Amino acid sequence: MGMGRFVFVLLVFSCCSSSRFADAYDPMDPNGDITIDWDFQSLDVKAANTYTVMVSIHNRQLYRHIERPGWRLSWSWAGKEVIWDTRGAEATEQGECSRVGGGSRPHCCQKRPVMVDLPPGTPFNQQVANCCRGGVLSSLTQNNLTSTAAFQMVVGEYAAARDGGGKEPEMPWGFDIGVPGYSCSNATKVPPTRSKVDRNRHVQVLLTWRVTCSYSQYREAGVQSCCVSLSTFYSSGIVPCPRCSCGCQGSPTSPQCVSGGEPAPPPPAGGGDDDDEPAAPLVRCSEHMCPIRVHWHVKVNYRRYWRVKVTVSNYNLVRNYSDWNLVLQHPNLRSLTQLFSFNYKPLVEYGTYNDTGMFWGIRYYNEMLLQDGNVQTEMILEKSEGEFTFSGGWAFPRRVYFDGHECVMPPADQYPALPNGAAATRGQSSLAAGACMVLLSFLALV
């Protein structure tokens, strides 16, 4: 009885393995997160409960990055703290500071401050290392030098003189990085880290607090943002993106669209990439209504190799995608031998097995995907002996991500079939499904 139930549960798990299991776990980047460190550079608790802290935001995700309008880090103070001064970032609101005595006024008196990165070109005397990129964080794979942001604060308690001081700062709570899809943990005390002073010198900080923010697509509001279409050299038909992948035309959740013959509208006055809020999508009208379409075309079949062309099209008429990236999952990527026009790095997370690769643009060439434009590549893959086949949809990707968002794939039964091979494929699928049902019925009686 016990063994039969175990086998039954295992079989059900295997049959359902394609379903989406929850929350923040990402099988393509299981260790990815955004880590925020508060490193105390000075700590004067005896005199006035003031301290200087360097806040560093590390994007440890392999392929997800933070685009404009960038991160907006907020938290709630545990006590009566105020921010006296900052470098590398600024609070969006000063707040009510009349309760603070003395001649000088603090930078921010909000109980819940919101800090934003300074823009490029900020005067040097207002900068710290890794600041001033407008809140943009690169993914770890694309550029580990720009995947970190930082700012410095001088913090004190305005009631310190009355309370007497002499206590260690209380940890803030309720952290939020201000990017859809992310949730942050509470701060925890960790062994003090090292702080880099210059090119050659590091110093030990006095105290370090750490916050971890993780991403989940289920937390991110909104509809899908990309879809996949397929074609092959052996079939004249094109499998389009599924209808209404990103909303049905005219529905409340669908982006506004412009018909194919109409010109793109001019950008709004004062708009652009520097706005605090990104422009609402305005796309070319299509059946899928997605801002991004990824097209996978099986182009050529050689004796030992096969060739694939991938095209990423931007249907969004009001947005350029800077530092875009594409993640593809396919079992033959471990045999990729040549790639054109894109950068590539395998995402190896499970020993030597690699079926997932990350692609992105070449600097000063196609690192930006322009409005109503496209970028494309071709790749040559060596045929895996005993595994390669054009039947059963094997030649098509298992999953596709654009800028960290999973794209909608066509249904498997619509994939291009080999000439005169569709019936055999359906027969094999029906046979496998029938065997699975018979086995389930048998084990249920055990």
Residue pairs with C-beta under 8 A, 6 or more apart in sequence:
1 446
4 443
4 446
5 446
7 443
8 440
8 443
8 444
8 446
11 436
11 439
11 440
11 443
12 440
15 436
22 216
22 218
23 216
23 218
24 183
24 214
24 215
24 216
26 32
26 215
27 349
28 62
28 63
28 327
28 329
28 347
28 349
28 356
28 399
28 401
29 61
29 62
29 63
29 64
29 347
29 349
30 349
31 60
31 349
32 60
32 61
32 62
32 64
32 140
32 215
33 60
33 61
33 212
33 213
33 214
33 215
34 57
34 58
34 59
34 60
34 61
34 137
34 177
34 182
34 212
34 213
34 214
34 215
35 57
35 58
35 60
35 210
35 211
35 212
35 213
36 55
36 56
36 57
36 58
36 73
36 175
36 177
36 184
36 210
36 211
36 212
36 213
37 55
37 56
37 58
37 193
37 208
37 209
37 210
38 53
38 54
38 55
38 187
38 208
38 209
38 210
38 211
39 53
39 54
39 55
39 56
39 192
39 193
39 195
39 205
39 207
39 208
40 51
40 52
40 53
40 169
40 205
40 206
40 207
40 208
41 51
41 52
41 53
41 54
41 152
41 195
41 205
41 206
42 51
42 52
42 206
43 51
43 168
43 169
43 206
43 207
44 50
44 51
45 51
45 165
45 166
45 167
45 168
45 169
46 165
46 166
47 165
48 156
48 157
48 160
48 161
48 165
49 156
49 157
49 160
49 163
49 165
49 166
49 167
49 169
50 84
50 154
50 155
50 156
50 157
50 160
51 154
51 155
51 156
51 169
52 152
52 153
52 154
52 155
53 152
53 153
53 155
54 128
54 150
54 151
54 152
54 195
54 205
55 73
55 89
55 115
55 150
55 151
55 152
55 153
56 130
56 148
56 149
56 150
57 71
57 73
57 137
57 148
57 149
57 150
57 177
58 147
58 148
59 65
59 66
59 137
59 138
59 139
59 140
59 147
59 148
60 140
60 147
61 139
61 140
61 215
61 404
62 139
62 140
62 141
62 347
62 358
63 139
63 141
63 142
63 325
63 327
63 347
63 358
63 401
63 404
64 139
64 215
64 403
64 404
65 136
65 137
65 138
65 139
65 142
65 147
65 323
65 325
65 403
65 404
66 135
66 136
66 137
66 179
67 136
67 321
67 322
67 323
67 403
68 134
68 135
68 136
68 273
68 274
68 278
69 134
69 135
69 275
69 276
69 277
69 278
70 116
70 117
70 133
70 134
70 135
70 136
70 137
71 116
71 117
71 135
71 137
71 149
71 177
71 178
71 179
72 92
72 114
72 115
72 116
72 135
72 176
72 177
72 178
72 179
73 89
73 114
73 115
73 116
73 175
73 176
73 177
73 178
74 112
74 113
74 114
74 115
74 174
74 175
74 176
74 178
75 112
75 113
75 172
75 173
75 174
75 175
75 176
76 111
76 112
76 172
76 173
76 174
77 111
77 112
77 113
77 172
78 170
78 171
78 172
78 173
79 157
79 169
79 170
80 157
80 158
80 159
81 155
81 156
81 157
81 169
82 97
82 100
82 106
82 107
82 108
82 109
82 155
82 156
82 157
82 158
83 91
83 106
83 107
83 108
83 109
83 113
83 153
83 154
83 155
84 104
84 106
84 107
84 154
84 155
84 156
85 107
85 153
85 154
86 107
86 108
86 115
86 151
86 152
86 153
86 154
87 126
87 127
87 128
87 131
87 151
87 152
88 117
88 118
88 126
88 127
88 128
88 130
88 131
88 132
88 150
88 151
88 152
89 115
89 116
89 117
89 118
89 131
89 151
90 107
90 115
90 116
90 118
91 107
91 108
91 110
91 113
91 114
91 115
91 116
92 113
92 114
92 115
92 116
93 108
93 110
93 113
93 114
94 105
94 106
94 107
94 108
94 109
94 110
95 108
95 109
95 110
95 111
95 113
96 109
97 105
97 106
97 109
99 109
99 158
100 106
100 109
100 158
101 158
106 158
109 158
112 174
114 178
115 151
116 135
117 131
117 132
117 133
117 134
117 135
117 136
117 149
117 151
118 126
118 127
118 131
118 132
118 134
119 132
119 134
119 274
120 132
120 133
120 134
121 132
122 131
122 132
128 150
128 151
128 152
129 150
129 196
130 148
130 149
130 150
131 149
131 150
131 151
133 146
133 149
134 274
135 149
136 146
136 323
137 146
137 147
137 148
137 149
138 144
138 145
138 146
138 147
138 323
139 147
139 325
140 147
141 325
141 345
141 347
141 358
141 360
142 323
142 325
142 343
142 360
143 323
155 169
157 163
157 165
168 207
171 186
171 187
171 189
171 209
172 187
173 186
173 187
175 184
175 185
175 186
175 187
175 211
175 213
176 184
177 184
177 213
180 219
180 220
180 221
180 222
181 215
181 216
181 217
181 219
181 220
182 213
182 214
182 215
182 219
183 213
183 214
183 216
183 219
184 211
184 212
184 213
185 211
185 212
185 213
186 211
187 209
187 210
187 211
188 209
188 210
188 211
189 207
189 208
189 209
189 210
190 208
190 209
190 210
191 208
192 204
192 205
192 206
192 207
192 208
193 205
193 208
194 202
194 203
194 204
194 205
195 202
195 203
195 204
195 205
196 202
197 203
215 404
217 405
217 406
223 246
223 247
223 253
223 254
224 245
224 246
224 290
224 405
224 406
224 407
224 408
225 246
225 290
225 291
225 292
225 402
225 403
225 405
226 246
226 290
226 291
226 292
226 293
226 294
226 400
226 402
226 405
226 407
226 408
227 241
227 242
227 245
227 246
227 288
227 290
227 292
227 293
227 294
227 407
227 408
227 409
228 241
228 293
228 294
228 295
228 296
228 397
228 400
228 407
228 408
228 409
228 410
229 238
229 239
229 240
229 241
229 293
229 294
229 295
229 296
229 410
230 238
230 239
230 295
230 296
230 297
230 396
230 410
230 415
230 416
231 237
231 238
231 239
231 295
231 296
231 297
231 298
231 416
232 297
232 298
232 390
232 395
232 416
233 297
233 298
233 299
233 300
233 301
234 298
234 301
234 390
234 416
234 418
234 419
235 416
235 417
235 419
237 416
239 410
239 414
239 415
239 416
240 287
240 288
240 410
241 286
241 287
241 288
241 290
241 293
241 408
241 410
242 288
242 408
242 409
242 410
242 411
243 287
243 288
244 251
244 254
244 287
244 288
244 289
245 288
245 289
245 290
245 408
246 254
246 255
246 288
246 289
246 290
246 291
246 408
247 253
247 254
247 255
247 289
248 254
248 289
249 257
249 285
249 287
249 289
254 289
255 280
255 281
255 282
255 283
255 289
255 291
256 280
256 281
256 282
256 283
257 282
257 283
257 284
257 285
257 286
257 289
258 264
258 265
258 282
258 283
258 284
258 285
258 317
259 284
259 285
260 284
260 285
264 317
264 371
264 372
265 282
265 317
265 318
267 279
267 318
268 279
271 279
271 318
273 320
273 322
278 319
279 318
279 319
280 318
281 291
281 316
281 318
281 319
282 316
282 317
282 318
283 289
283 290
283 291
283 315
283 316
283 317
284 315
284 317
284 372
286 293
286 315
288 408
290 315
290 407
290 408
291 314
291 315
291 316
291 319
292 312
292 313
292 314
292 315
292 316
292 321
292 402
292 403
292 407
293 312
293 313
293 315
294 310
294 311
294 312
294 313
294 326
294 400
294 402
294 407
295 310
295 311
295 312
295 313
296 308
296 309
296 310
296 396
296 397
296 400
297 308
297 309
297 310
297 311
298 306
298 307
298 308
298 390
298 395
298 396
299 307
299 308
299 309
299 378
300 306
300 307
301 307
301 390
304 382
304 383
305 337
305 380
305 381
305 382
305 383
306 380
306 381
306 383
306 388
306 395
307 378
307 379
307 380
307 381
308 378
308 379
308 381
308 395
309 376
309 377
309 378
310 326
310 328
310 359
310 376
310 377
310 378
310 379
311 374
311 375
311 376
312 324
312 326
312 369
312 374
312 375
312 376
312 402
313 373
313 374
314 320
314 321
314 369
314 370
314 371
314 372
314 373
314 374
315 372
316 371
316 372
317 371
317 372
318 371
319 371
320 368
320 369
320 370
320 371
321 368
321 369
321 403
322 367
322 368
323 360
323 361
323 367
323 368
324 360
324 361
324 367
324 368
324 369
324 375
324 402
324 403
325 358
325 359
325 360
325 402
325 403
325 404
326 342
326 358
326 359
326 360
326 400
326 401
326 402
327 347
327 356
327 357
327 358
327 359
327 399
327 400
327 401
327 402
327 404
328 356
328 357
328 359
328 397
328 399
328 400
329 355
329 356
329 397
329 398
329 399
329 400
330 355
330 357
330 396
330 397
330 398
331 355
331 384
331 387
331 394
331 398
332 381
332 382
332 383
332 384
332 387
332 388
333 346
333 354
333 355
333 356
333 357
333 381
334 346
334 353
334 354
334 355
334 384
335 381
335 382
335 383
335 384
336 344
336 357
336 379
336 380
336 381
337 380
337 381
337 382
338 379
338 380
339 359
339 377
339 378
339 379
339 380
340 377
340 378
340 379
341 362
341 365
341 366
341 375
341 376
341 377
341 378
342 359
342 360
342 361
342 362
342 366
342 375
342 377
343 359
343 360
343 361
343 362
344 357
344 358
344 359
345 357
345 358
346 354
346 356
346 357
346 358
347 354
347 356
347 357
347 358
348 354
349 356
355 398
359 377
360 367
361 367
361 368
361 369
361 375
366 375
369 375
388 394
389 395
390 418
391 417
391 418
391 421
391 424
391 425
392 425
392 428
393 412
393 415
396 415
397 409
399 406
399 409
400 406
400 407
400 409
401 407
417 425
